[in-house]
């Protein structure tokens, strides 16, 4: 596997094994970084490379190789970056597919609703979709995000976050110095809520084939919101796949091998169309 990394804007590119048949744009979740999908998350990137995909992935602001305050990305900016990177990918003249996990799933969905052109399909795992409050509340939170960007957001807590039931993976994560371990700041929470609202406003124009996978025991993001999102998509090629008893990071949870096969198989079939 060949890695060209990083270019100045935090974009990493993994070259396909042989001539590429399609490109996958991968977006990591909150607190982590793109290269984690090489060694964790079921080794998703090496699997995609072996299937003939060229993989592009961008570290969000304050994550991985991108500059900025650690753990404080503006999610609106992440959506813009995602669209701009995809425009560069489309210059290759090959099919482009998307994969986004958690907050990266939200960024990916936001990117599709902003600019759907040239997307052959999108996979979202445990996307950070939430119910959207009234616009005045969103506006007030945006103001707080501007005035108090670094203050921790008052997010509800449902006990300790459950990421995986794989003890070996959890131990490795504890030793990973590149993972952010602080609380989400107002800047990130407010901008994520605004992106959520934008997705809901524009969802009637969604035309992209979509697979959403979510664990039923995920207490970091809401599986019910994923189900409702898929129900609202006005396309025939859509699927919501709940993983019974699954935690947040499904690709290295106990059903990881099955989820990896589901995700890579879905992407492989869309690349053949």
C-alpha positions in Angstrom: 0.0 0.0 0.0 1.4 3.4 -1.1 0.7 6.5 0.9 1.2 10.0 -0.3 0.9 12.0 2.9 0.3 14.7 3.9 -0.2 17.5 1.5 -0.3 21.0 3.0 -4.1 21.0 3.6 -4.1 17.8 5.6 -5.3 15.6 2.8 -3.9 12.0 2.7 -4.1 9.8 -0.3 -3.6 6.1 -0.4 -3.0 4.7 -3.8 -5.0 1.6 -5.1 -3.3 -1.7 -5.6 -3.1 -1.5 -9.3 -4.9 0.9 -11.6 -7.7 2.6 -9.5 -11.2 1.8 -10.5 -12.9 4.4 -8.3 -12.1 6.9 -5.5 -13.3 6.9 -1.9 -13.4 10.0 0.2 -13.2 9.1 3.8 -14.0 11.4 6.7 -13.0 10.5 10.2 -15.0 11.3 13.3 -14.5 13.7 16.2 -11.4 13.3 18.4 -9.5 11.1 15.8 -7.6 11.3 12.5 -7.6 9.8 9.0 -4.7 7.4 9.5 -6.5 5.6 12.3 -8.6 3.9 9.6 -5.4 2.1 8.6 -4.6 0.4 11.9 -8.1 0.6 13.6 -11.7 0.6 12.3 -11.1 -2.9 10.9 -8.3 -1.7 8.6 -10.8 -0.1 6.3 -8.3 1.8 4.2 -6.1 -1.3 3.4 -9.2 -3.3 2.5 -10.4 -0.5 0.1 -6.9 -0.2 -1.5 -6.9 -4.0 -2.1 -10.3 -3.7 -3.8 -8.9 -1.2 -6.3 -10.0 2.1 -4.6 -7.8 5.1 -4.2 -8.7 6.6 -0.8 -8.6 10.3 0.0 -9.0 11.5 3.6 -8.8 14.9 5.2 -8.0 15.6 8.8 -10.5 18.0 10.2 -9.2 21.3 11.8 -7.4 20.6 15.0 -7.1 16.8 14.3 -4.3 14.7 12.9 -2.1 16.7 10.5 -4.4 19.7 10.2 -3.6 22.9 12.2 -6.0 24.5 14.7 -6.9 24.2 18.4 -7.1 20.5 19.2 -10.7 19.1 19.2 -12.2 22.4 18.0 -13.2 22.1 14.4 -15.8 24.4 12.8 -18.1 21.7 11.2 -19.3 24.2 8.6 -15.7 24.7 7.5 -15.3 20.9 7.5 -18.2 20.6 5.0 -16.6 23.2 2.7 -13.3 21.5 2.9 -15.0 18.2 2.0 -16.7 19.7 -1.0 -13.4 21.3 -2.2 -11.5 18.1 -1.8 -14.1 16.1 -3.7 -13.9 18.6 -6.6 -10.2 17.8 -6.8 -11.0 14.1 -6.7 -13.5 14.4 -9.6 -10.7 15.7 -11.8 -9.4 12.1 -11.9 -12.4 11.2 -14.1 -13.3 8.1 -12.0 -16.4 7.3 -9.9 -16.3 9.0 -6.4 -17.8 7.3 -3.4 -18.0 8.7 0.2 -17.5 7.2 3.6 -18.1 9.1 6.9 -18.1 8.0 10.5 -19.8 9.8 13.4 -19.1 13.5 13.1 -17.5 12.6 9.8 -20.8 11.1 8.8 -22.5 14.4 9.5 -19.9 16.3 7.5 -20.3 13.8 4.6 -24.1 14.2 4.6 -23.7 18.0 4.8 -21.3 17.9 1.8 -23.8 15.8 -0.3 -26.6 18.2 0.4 -24.5 21.2 -0.5 -23.0 19.8 -3.7 -24.4 16.4 -4.8 -22.8 16.3 -8.2 -20.5 13.5 -9.0 -21.2 11.2 -6.0 -21.8 7.6 -6.9 -22.8 6.6 -3.3 -22.3 7.5 0.3 -21.9 5.2 3.4 -22.5 6.7 6.9 -21.6 4.8 10.0 -23.0 6.1 13.3 -23.6 9.6 11.9 -23.9 12.4 14.4 -27.4 13.4 13.4 -29.6 15.0 16.1 -33.1 16.6 16.3 -32.9 20.2 15.3 -34.3 22.8 17.7 -36.1 25.9 16.5 -34.1 28.4 14.4 -33.8 31.0 17.3 -32.2 28.3 19.4 -29.7 27.4 16.7 -29.0 31.2 16.2 -28.4 31.6 20.0 -26.0 28.6 20.1 -24.1 30.0 17.1 -23.7 33.3 18.9 -22.3 31.4 21.9 -20.0 29.6 19.6 -18.6 32.9 18.4 -18.4 34.5 21.8 -17.2 31.5 23.8 -15.7 29.1 21.3 -13.5 27.1 23.7 -16.0 26.7 26.5 -17.2 23.1 26.8 -20.7 22.6 25.3 -23.4 21.5 27.8 -24.1 18.2 26.0 -26.2 15.5 27.7 -24.3 12.6 29.1 -25.6 9.0 29.0 -23.1 7.4 31.2 -19.6 6.6 30.0 -19.2 6.7 26.2 -19.3 3.2 24.8 -17.0 3.0 21.7 -16.3 -0.8 21.4 -16.5 -4.1 23.3 -13.0 -5.0 22.0 -10.7 -4.7 25.0 -7.6 -4.9 22.9 -8.8 -2.0 20.8 -9.8 0.1 23.8 -6.3 -0.5 25.4 -4.6 0.7 22.2 -6.8 3.8 22.0 -5.8 4.7 25.5 -2.2 4.8 24.5 -2.8 6.7 21.2 -1.4 10.3 21.8 -3.1 11.6 18.6 -6.6 11.1 20.0 -8.2 14.2 21.5 -9.6 13.4 25.0 -11.2 16.7 26.0 -14.9 17.8 25.9 -16.4 19.2 22.7 -16.3 23.0 22.7 -19.2 25.4 21.9 -17.7 26.2 18.5 -17.9 22.6 17.4 -21.2 21.8 18.9 -22.9 24.9 17.6 -21.5 24.5 14.0 -22.5 20.8 14.1 -26.1 21.8 15.0 -26.2 24.3 12.1 -25.0 21.6 9.6 -27.6 19.3 11.0 -30.3 21.9 10.3 -29.0 22.5 6.8 -29.2 18.8 6.0 -32.8 18.7 7.2 -33.7 21.8 5.1 -32.2 20.3 1.9 -32.9 16.6 2.3 -35.8 16.7 -0.3 -33.1 17.3 -3.0 -31.0 14.3 -2.0 -30.3 12.0 -5.0 -27.3 10.0 -3.9 -27.5 6.2 -3.1 -26.9 5.8 0.6 -26.2 3.1 3.2 -26.4 4.1 6.9 -25.1 1.6 9.5 -25.7 2.2 13.3 -25.3 0.1 16.4 -28.5 -0.3 18.5 -26.5 0.1 21.7 -24.6 3.2 20.6 -24.8 5.9 23.3 -22.5 8.4 21.5 -24.8 9.0 18.5 -28.5 8.2 18.0 -29.5 5.2 15.9 -33.1 6.4 15.8 -32.0 9.6 14.1 -30.2 7.6 11.5 -33.3 5.5 10.8 -35.4 8.7 10.4 -32.8 10.2 8.1 -32.9 7.2 5.8 -36.7 7.2 5.9 -36.7 10.8 4.7 -34.3 10.3 1.8 -36.3 10.6 -1.5 -34.3 7.9 -3.3 -34.9 4.2 -3.9 -31.3 3.1 -3.4 -31.1 3.6 0.3 -30.6 1.3 3.3 -30.6 1.6 7.0 -28.7 -1.3 8.6 -29.1 -1.5 12.4 -26.4 -3.7 14.1 -28.0 -5.5 17.1 -26.2 -4.6 20.3 -23.5 -2.6 18.4 -21.5 0.1 20.0 -20.3 3.4 18.4 -17.1 2.2 16.5 -18.7 -0.7 14.7 -15.8 -1.6 12.5 -13.8 -2.8 15.5 -16.7 -3.8 17.7 -17.6 -7.5 18.1 -19.5 -7.5 14.7 -16.6 -5.6 13.0 -15.8 -8.2 10.4 -19.5 -8.4 9.3 -19.8 -4.6 9.2 -16.5 -4.3 7.2 -17.9 -6.8 4.6 -21.2 -4.9 4.5 -19.5 -1.5 3.9 -16.8 -2.7 1.4 -19.3 -4.8 -0.5 -21.8 -1.9 -0.8 -19.0 0.4 -2.1 -17.7 -2.3 -4.5 -21.1 -2.7 -6.1 -21.6 1.0 -6.6 -18.2 1.3 -8.2 -19.2 -1.3 -10.8 -22.2 0.7 -12.0 
